[in-house]
Amino acid sequence: MSDTPITSESEYLGSNPALTWVSRQLAILGGLIMMALAIMVVASILGRLFFQTSVTGDYELVEMGLGISIFCFLPYCHLKKGHVVVDIFTASASPRTLSWLAILSDCLMCLVAALLTWRLALGGLDAYDYFDYTMILQLPNWVVYAVGCGSFALLTLNCLDSILTSLKGLKHG
């Protein structure tokens, strides 16, 4: 991992303020969903312990909620450069080489995010067309696909923004 000190938040955020704002709000929503799930799990456990009853469908809610919240975190994580980086082979590389490697990794991430957007859209349409619902609460599963598709679409846009910003930086630097 790099020991470069963080000098400003702008180094870690995209150049497009609208994408940054939407990504941040989505991450906050993901955090709120996780907090609500934690409260529900505690209530369910205490209900089982003291009242021999639990929150109906708690496993389904946790499964869907965690999936949705993780999808919500991905675009902002990319903007903050929060993905795991193993730099054992690049620790002594020049700044220009590191810039090109960052562009390459953003291109690969963009490709993967676009592919997952496409596949989640198709999976969500199938879940919708075939009336795929959870077992106990009968919640529609396509909702998770829709959130994932939107999140990966935003991640794709963030990757493109990051690539363009890095290329402009190389051109001017």
Secondary structure by P-SEA (a helix, b strand, c coil): ccccccccccccccccaaaaaaaaaaaaaaaaaaaaaaaaaaaaaaaaacccccccaaaaaaaaaaaaaaaaacaaaaaaccccccccccccccaaaaaaaaaaaaaaaaaaaaaaaaaaaaaaaaaaaacccccccccccaaaaaaaaaaaaaaaaaaaaaaaaaaaaaaac
